[in-house]
Amino acid sequence: MEAGLAPITIGLMLSTGYLLARGAYTGWAAAALTGGTTVLVLWTRVNPLWLFALGALLGLAGLV
């Protein structure tokens, strides 16, 4: 049963991420930040909270 739910869980997580990214798109800088964050989360062991903090700092600085 657990093996059958894994693809559903992954699909729900990816679709939620897509919807959030689509709503957050405000320009090329935001798209680059979203894409870079996605790549780092999927292919490294970097904690996503650090990436969210980086995005928040860039937003506060007015860069995104």
N, C-alpha and C positions, 0 to 999 in steps of 0.2 A: 504494500500500500504506500509506504513512504517513497519508494522509487518512482511510483506513478505520480506523486504530487510534486516532485522536484521540478519537472519541466513547467508545470503550471505556475509554481512559485516564481521561477526565474522569469517566465513570460509576464507575470503581473508586475514584477519589480522593474523590468525593462520598459513596459508600457507606461508605468507611473513616471519613471525617469524621463521618458520621451515627452509626456504631457507637461511636466514641470519645466523641462528645457525649452519647449516651444513657447510656453507662457513667459519665460524669463528672457527671451530673445529681444534685445533692444539695439543691436548693432553688431558690427564685426568683432569688436573686443569681447562682448559677452558671448558670442558664438565660439570664439577661440578659447575663452576661459572654460566654457562648458565642455568643449571637445577635449581640451587638455586634461580637465578633471576626470572625464570619462575614461580616457586612455590610462591615466595613472591609477585609477581605482581598479580597472579591469586587469591590468598587467603588472602591477607592483603590489607590495604589501603596505603601502602608505596608508595611514589612518585617514579616512575621508574628513574627519573633523578638522585636520590641519588644512586641508584644501578648502573647506568651507570658510575657515578663518581667513585664509589668504584672499578668497573672493570678497569677504566682508571688508577687509582692509582696502582692497582695490576699489570697492564701491564707496567707502567713506572718503577715499582720496579723490573721488570723482573720475576715476579712470574707466570705470565700467558703468 
